[in-house]
Amino acid sequence: MLIGRAYWLGRKVLGVLGMVARSEGDLIAEVLALRHENAVLRRQVARVRYEPADRVWFATLSALIPRARWAEVFPVTPATLLAWHRRLVAGKYTPTHRAPGRPSTRPAVKALILTMARDNPLWGHRRIQGELFKLGHRIAYATVWQILTAAGIDPAPRRTGPTWKQFLAAQAHTIIATDFFHVDTVLLKRIYVLVFIEHGTRRLHVAGITANPDGAWTAQQARNLAMALGKRLEEMRFLIRDRGGQFTDQFDALFESCGLQILKSPPQAPRANAICERLIGTLRRELLDRILIINQAHLRTVLAEYATHYNGARPHQGIAQRVPDHDPDQQVATVIDLDTARIHRRPVLGGITNEYHVAV
């Protein structure tokens, strides 16, 4: 920027020196021509915008021309010219302006403070200050208070207990959830499906399929599931369900007899049963929206095959890209040499989705 202005000003100075070398008659004629051109341009342009280099040039020339003639020579008023000159002098002698006080907190540190506050609702501003000190950042606790307050986060510890999301994450291995969803056949007959999902493993259980899901039928499917899970159900502590009329007292009593506590989600709050709702969304996107269902028998066959794929081959983000039926003792998958091994593709449900394995 400064080099460009210096170059521009140097060219102007050389131009002035070239004009001085001319004869007086030529200079007078050229000045008259330029003054007339300036007058014509003033009539056509309402307002002229000058660059900083133009202002520097006019301010410099003002020292060479008598002040009484400024109004005749320059395209701006004398007051404007003086203001430009004062700005030029101020820029030379005034140091770079800096906001008073301490330097602002870096954006990365602010983001870390907000992340700590959201991940740990029981941490106050002083607790977060201590964690930052461990990471080598010495920040006043008042600064942490201001950052949290500006973000709409209470800087004082929350003492009302964990949030629903934190509760679900902490108790995932002891939670099982259930919900209904419907499927419309080719002939527009509506069929209802009852599914269960284990939060800890993301294992899917298709409990039953019917056109009339009343309370007695739902309770019977719960008994069938309890017999199928056996001791694994005794390891559970919570069952999440909505407030649908199909979930009767008989349904709840069965699970309570196994030691589970029934957690009813609030009305019209699908996020309270988010994992089960996401399962239903996956079933629709990956299966039911891509195939035409003929009847209950067809739907039962399709769901059974997809449940086998879902539990045995489909990786899940919620369990670190493992499959629900993975071996808990195997933490890291064996690395496959793709240069020597052959990968076999196994179509599922006629190619709606696929599984990939090492060919034996």
C-alpha positions as CSV (number, residue, x, y, z in Angstrom):
1,M,0.0,0.0,0.0
2,L,2.7,2.5,1.0
3,I,5.0,1.5,-1.9
4,G,2.1,2.1,-4.3
5,R,1.4,5.5,-2.9
6,A,5.1,6.5,-3.0
7,Y,5.3,5.3,-6.6
8,W,2.2,7.3,-7.5
9,L,3.5,10.4,-5.7
10,G,6.9,10.1,-7.4
11,R,5.3,10.1,-10.8
12,K,3.4,13.2,-10.0
13,V,6.6,15.0,-8.8
14,L,8.3,14.0,-12.1
15,G,5.4,15.4,-14.0
16,V,5.6,18.7,-12.1
17,L,9.3,18.9,-12.9
18,G,8.5,18.3,-16.6
19,M,6.0,21.1,-16.5
20,V,8.5,23.5,-15.0
21,A,10.9,22.8,-17.8
22,R,8.3,24.1,-20.4
23,S,7.9,27.6,-21.5
24,E,5.6,30.0,-19.6
25,G,3.2,30.4,-22.6
26,D,2.7,26.6,-22.9
27,L,2.1,26.4,-19.1
28,I,-0.5,29.1,-19.2
29,A,-2.4,27.5,-22.1
30,E,-2.3,24.1,-20.4
31,V,-3.5,25.5,-17.1
32,L,-6.4,27.3,-18.8
33,A,-7.4,24.1,-20.6
34,L,-7.3,22.1,-17.4
35,R,-9.3,24.7,-15.5
36,H,-12.0,24.6,-18.2
37,E,-12.1,20.8,-18.2
38,N,-12.4,20.9,-14.4
39,A,-15.3,23.3,-14.6
40,V,-17.0,21.0,-17.2
41,L,-16.6,17.9,-15.0
42,R,-18.0,19.8,-11.9
43,R,-21.2,20.4,-13.8
44,Q,-21.6,16.7,-14.8
45,V,-20.5,15.0,-11.5
46,A,-22.4,15.7,-8.3
47,R,-19.8,14.3,-6.0
48,V,-16.3,13.1,-6.7
49,R,-14.7,10.5,-4.5
50,Y,-11.0,11.0,-3.9
51,E,-8.5,8.2,-3.0
52,P,-6.1,8.8,-0.1
53,A,-3.3,9.3,-2.7
54,D,-5.3,12.1,-4.4
55,R,-5.8,13.9,-1.0
56,V,-2.1,13.6,-0.3
57,W,-1.3,15.2,-3.7
58,F,-3.7,18.1,-3.3
59,A,-2.5,18.7,0.3
60,T,1.1,18.8,-0.9
61,L,0.3,21.2,-3.8
62,S,-1.5,23.6,-1.4
63,A,1.9,24.5,0.1
64,L,3.0,25.8,-3.3
65,I,-0.1,27.8,-4.2
66,P,-1.2,31.0,-2.4
67,R,-4.2,30.4,-0.2
68,A,-6.2,33.1,-1.9
69,R,-6.2,31.1,-5.1
70,W,-7.2,27.7,-3.6
71,A,-10.8,28.1,-4.5
72,E,-9.9,28.7,-8.2
73,V,-7.3,25.9,-8.5
74,F,-8.5,23.0,-6.4
75,P,-11.8,21.1,-6.9
76,V,-12.6,21.1,-3.2
77,T,-13.2,23.9,-0.7
78,P,-10.3,25.4,1.3
79,A,-11.8,23.9,4.5
80,T,-11.7,20.4,3.0
81,L,-8.2,20.9,1.8
82,L,-7.1,22.0,5.3
83,A,-8.8,19.0,6.8
84,W,-6.9,16.7,4.5
85,H,-3.7,18.4,5.5
86,R,-4.4,18.0,9.2
87,R,-5.1,14.3,8.6
88,L,-1.9,13.9,6.7
89,V,0.1,15.6,9.6
90,A,-1.8,13.5,12.2
91,G,-1.0,10.3,10.4
92,K,2.7,11.2,10.6
93,Y,3.0,12.0,14.2
94,T,0.1,10.1,15.9
95,P,1.0,6.5,16.9
96,T,-1.2,3.6,15.8
97,H,-4.4,3.6,17.8
98,R,-5.0,0.6,20.0
99,A,-7.9,-0.1,22.2
100,P,-7.2,0.5,25.9
101,G,-7.2,-2.4,28.4
102,R,-6.1,-6.0,28.2
103,P,-5.8,-7.8,24.8
104,S,-9.0,-9.7,23.9
105,T,-9.3,-13.4,24.5
106,R,-8.5,-15.5,21.4
107,P,-11.4,-17.1,19.6
108,A,-10.0,-20.6,20.2
109,V,-9.9,-20.0,23.9
110,K,-13.4,-18.7,23.9
111,A,-14.6,-21.8,22.0
112,L,-12.9,-24.1,24.5
113,I,-14.5,-22.3,27.4
114,L,-18.0,-22.7,25.9
115,T,-17.3,-26.3,25.1
116,M,-16.3,-27.1,28.7
117,A,-19.4,-25.3,30.0
118,R,-21.7,-27.3,27.7
119,D,-20.0,-30.6,28.3
120,N,-19.9,-30.1,32.1
121,P,-23.0,-28.2,33.4
122,L,-21.9,-28.6,37.0
123,W,-18.7,-26.6,36.3
124,G,-18.7,-23.0,37.3
125,H,-16.5,-20.2,35.9
126,R,-13.8,-20.8,38.5
127,R,-13.7,-24.6,37.7
128,I,-13.3,-23.8,34.0
129,Q,-10.6,-21.3,34.9
130,G,-8.7,-24.1,36.7
131,E,-9.0,-26.4,33.7
132,L,-7.6,-23.6,31.5
133,F,-4.7,-23.1,33.9
134,K,-3.9,-26.8,33.5
135,L,-3.7,-26.3,29.8
136,G,-1.3,-23.3,30.2
137,H,-3.9,-20.5,29.7
138,R,-3.9,-17.9,32.5
139,I,-7.3,-16.2,32.3
140,A,-9.0,-14.3,35.0
141,Y,-12.2,-15.9,36.3
142,A,-14.0,-12.6,35.6
143,T,-13.1,-13.1,31.9
144,V,-14.6,-16.6,31.9
145,W,-17.7,-15.2,33.6
146,Q,-18.2,-12.6,30.9
147,I,-17.6,-15.1,28.1
148,L,-20.2,-17.5,29.5
149,T,-22.7,-14.7,30.2
150,A,-22.4,-13.3,26.7
151,A,-23.1,-16.8,25.3
152,G,-26.3,-17.1,27.4
153,I,-24.7,-19.8,29.7
154,D,-25.2,-19.6,33.4
155,P,-21.6,-19.2,34.8
156,A,-22.7,-20.6,38.2
157,P,-22.9,-24.4,38.6
158,R,-26.3,-26.1,37.9
159,R,-27.5,-28.1,40.9
160,T,-30.7,-29.4,39.5
161,G,-29.1,-32.6,38.2
162,P,-28.0,-33.8,34.7
163,T,-29.8,-33.0,31.5
164,W,-31.9,-35.7,29.8
165,K,-29.2,-36.1,27.1
166,Q,-26.5,-36.7,29.7
167,F,-28.7,-39.1,31.6
168,L,-29.3,-41.2,28.5
169,A,-25.6,-41.2,27.7
170,A,-24.6,-42.2,31.2
171,Q,-27.2,-45.0,31.4
172,A,-27.1,-46.2,27.8
173,H,-26.1,-49.8,28.7
174,T,-29.1,-50.1,31.0
175,I,-31.8,-48.6,28.7
176,I,-34.2,-50.2,26.2
177,A,-36.7,-48.2,24.3
178,T,-39.8,-49.1,22.3
179,D,-42.2,-47.5,19.9
180,F,-44.7,-48.2,17.1
181,F,-44.5,-47.2,13.5
182,H,-46.9,-48.0,10.6
183,V,-46.4,-49.3,7.1
184,D,-48.9,-48.9,4.2
185,T,-49.2,-51.9,1.8
186,V,-49.7,-51.7,-1.9
187,L,-53.4,-52.0,-1.4
188,L,-53.3,-49.1,1.2
189,K,-53.8,-51.4,4.2
190,R,-52.1,-50.0,7.2
191,I,-49.9,-52.4,9.3
192,Y,-48.3,-51.5,12.7
193,V,-44.9,-52.6,13.8
194,L,-43.6,-52.7,17.4
195,V,-39.8,-52.4,17.7
196,F,-37.4,-52.3,20.6
197,I,-33.8,-51.1,20.6
198,E,-31.1,-51.4,23.3
199,H,-29.3,-48.1,23.8
200,G,-26.0,-49.6,24.8
201,T,-25.6,-51.9,21.8
202,R,-28.1,-50.4,19.3
203,R,-29.5,-54.0,18.9
204,L,-32.8,-54.0,17.1
205,H,-35.7,-56.3,18.1
206,V,-38.8,-56.5,15.9
207,A,-41.4,-57.5,18.5
208,G,-44.5,-57.9,16.4
209,I,-46.5,-56.9,13.4
210,T,-50.3,-56.5,13.4
211,A,-53.2,-54.5,11.9
212,N,-54.8,-54.0,15.3
213,P,-52.3,-53.1,18.0
214,D,-54.5,-53.2,21.1
215,G,-53.3,-53.4,24.7
216,A,-53.5,-57.2,25.0
217,W,-51.5,-57.8,21.8
218,T,-48.8,-55.3,22.9
219,A,-48.5,-57.0,26.3
220,Q,-48.1,-60.4,24.7
221,Q,-45.3,-59.1,22.5
222,A,-43.6,-57.7,25.6
223,R,-43.8,-61.2,27.2
224,N,-42.3,-62.8,24.0
225,L,-39.4,-60.3,24.1
226,A,-38.8,-60.9,27.8
227,M,-38.5,-64.6,27.1
228,A,-36.2,-64.0,24.1
229,L,-33.8,-61.7,26.0
230,G,-33.7,-63.8,29.2
231,K,-31.0,-62.7,31.6
232,R,-30.0,-59.7,29.4
233,L,-33.3,-58.0,30.2
234,E,-32.5,-58.3,33.9
235,E,-29.4,-56.2,33.3
236,M,-31.6,-53.3,32.1
237,R,-32.8,-50.7,34.4
238,F,-35.1,-48.4,32.3
239,L,-37.6,-48.7,29.6
240,I,-38.5,-45.6,27.5
241,R,-41.9,-45.4,25.8
242,D,-44.4,-42.8,24.8
243,R,-47.9,-42.4,26.2
244,G,-49.7,-44.4,23.6
245,G,-52.9,-46.2,24.6
246,Q,-51.4,-49.5,23.5
247,F,-48.9,-49.4,26.4
248,T,-51.3,-50.5,29.2
249,D,-50.6,-51.2,32.9
250,Q,-50.2,-54.9,32.0
251,F,-47.4,-53.9,29.7
252,D,-45.6,-51.9,32.3
253,A,-46.1,-54.5,35.0
254,L,-44.3,-57.1,33.0
255,F,-41.2,-55.0,32.7
256,E,-41.4,-53.7,36.3
257,S,-41.4,-57.4,37.4
258,C,-38.1,-57.7,35.7
259,G,-36.7,-54.8,37.6
260,L,-37.1,-52.1,35.0
261,Q,-38.4,-48.6,35.7
262,I,-40.8,-47.2,33.1
263,L,-39.8,-43.7,31.7
264,K,-42.7,-42.1,29.8
265,S,-41.6,-39.5,27.3
266,P,-43.5,-36.1,27.4
267,P,-46.3,-35.6,24.9
268,Q,-45.2,-34.6,21.4
269,A,-41.5,-34.8,22.4
270,P,-39.8,-37.3,20.0
271,R,-36.4,-36.2,21.2
272,A,-37.1,-37.8,24.6
273,N,-37.0,-41.1,22.7
274,A,-34.5,-40.0,20.1
275,I,-32.6,-43.3,19.5
276,C,-35.8,-45.2,18.9
277,E,-37.1,-42.4,16.6
278,R,-33.8,-42.5,14.7
279,L,-34.1,-46.3,14.3
280,I,-37.6,-45.8,12.7
281,G,-36.2,-43.1,10.4
282,T,-33.4,-45.5,9.4
283,L,-35.9,-48.3,8.7
284,R,-37.9,-46.0,6.4
285,R,-35.0,-44.4,4.6
286,E,-33.0,-47.6,4.0
287,L,-35.8,-50.1,3.6
288,L,-39.5,-49.2,3.6
289,D,-39.3,-46.2,1.3
290,R,-37.5,-48.4,-1.3
291,I,-39.7,-51.4,-1.4
292,L,-43.4,-52.1,-1.9
293,I,-45.0,-54.2,0.9
294,I,-47.7,-56.7,-0.2
295,N,-49.1,-57.9,3.1
296,Q,-48.1,-58.8,6.7
297,A,-46.2,-61.9,5.7
298,H,-44.1,-60.0,3.2
299,L,-43.4,-57.3,5.7
300,R,-42.4,-59.8,8.4
301,T,-40.0,-61.5,6.0
302,V,-38.5,-58.2,4.9
303,L,-38.0,-56.8,8.5
304,A,-36.5,-60.1,9.7
305,E,-33.9,-60.1,7.0
306,Y,-33.1,-56.4,7.5
307,A,-32.9,-56.9,11.3
308,T,-30.3,-59.6,10.7
309,H,-28.3,-57.1,8.6
310,Y,-28.9,-54.3,11.0
311,N,-27.6,-56.2,14.0
312,G,-24.8,-58.2,12.4
313,A,-23.3,-56.0,9.6
314,R,-24.5,-52.4,9.7
315,P,-22.0,-50.1,11.6
316,H,-23.4,-47.4,13.9
317,Q,-22.0,-44.0,14.8
318,G,-23.4,-44.2,18.4
319,I,-21.2,-47.2,19.2
320,A,-17.9,-46.1,17.4
321,Q,-18.9,-47.6,14.0
322,R,-19.2,-51.1,15.4
323,V,-22.1,-53.4,14.7
324,P,-24.6,-54.3,17.5
325,D,-23.5,-57.9,17.6
326,H,-19.8,-57.1,17.7
327,D,-17.4,-59.0,20.0
328,P,-16.7,-56.7,23.0
329,D,-13.3,-58.2,23.5
330,Q,-12.2,-57.2,20.0
331,Q,-11.5,-53.4,20.3
332,V,-9.8,-52.9,16.9
333,A,-10.7,-54.5,13.6
334,T,-8.0,-56.5,11.8
335,V,-6.5,-54.5,8.9
336,I,-7.2,-56.0,5.6
337,D,-4.6,-55.9,2.9
338,L,-6.6,-54.7,-0.1
339,D,-3.8,-55.5,-2.5
340,T,-3.9,-59.2,-1.8
341,A,-7.3,-59.9,-0.3
342,R,-10.5,-60.1,-2.3
343,I,-13.6,-58.3,-1.1
344,H,-16.9,-60.1,-1.5
345,R,-20.2,-58.2,-1.8
346,R,-23.4,-59.8,-0.5
347,P,-26.6,-58.2,-1.6
348,V,-29.3,-57.7,1.1
349,L,-33.0,-57.8,0.1
350,G,-32.2,-58.0,-3.6
351,G,-29.6,-55.3,-3.5
352,I,-31.4,-52.6,-1.6
353,T,-28.2,-52.5,0.5
354,N,-25.0,-54.6,0.6
355,E,-22.5,-56.2,2.9
356,Y,-18.8,-56.5,2.3
357,H,-16.6,-59.3,3.6
358,V,-13.2,-60.8,2.9
359,A,-13.6,-63.6,0.4
360,V,-12.4,-66.9,1.8
